[in-house]
Amino acid sequence: QVEVLLNAISGEMKASDLMKAVGISDRKHFRKDYISVALKDGLIEMTIPDKPKSSNQKYRITPLGIRQISG
């Protein structure tokens, strides 16, 4: 699941755009099984880490995430 997310990220993306890219419509499921796992593993990062619930929050892949999908 996380690999699908990593392959879907292009630059900085909002959660809603990522959900569309991976074909998930359940926001709670997406946050729990995709975003939270990828954040915890250091594969993606927030653009506004001080405000995780900001409406302007976006996510981007980290160098570790890039290595994960390249590897």
Summary of the structure (lengths in Angstrom):
residues: 71
radius of gyration: 11.0
end to end distance: 16.4
largest distance: 32.9
contacts: 189
relative contact order: 0.22
helix: 52%
strand: 10%
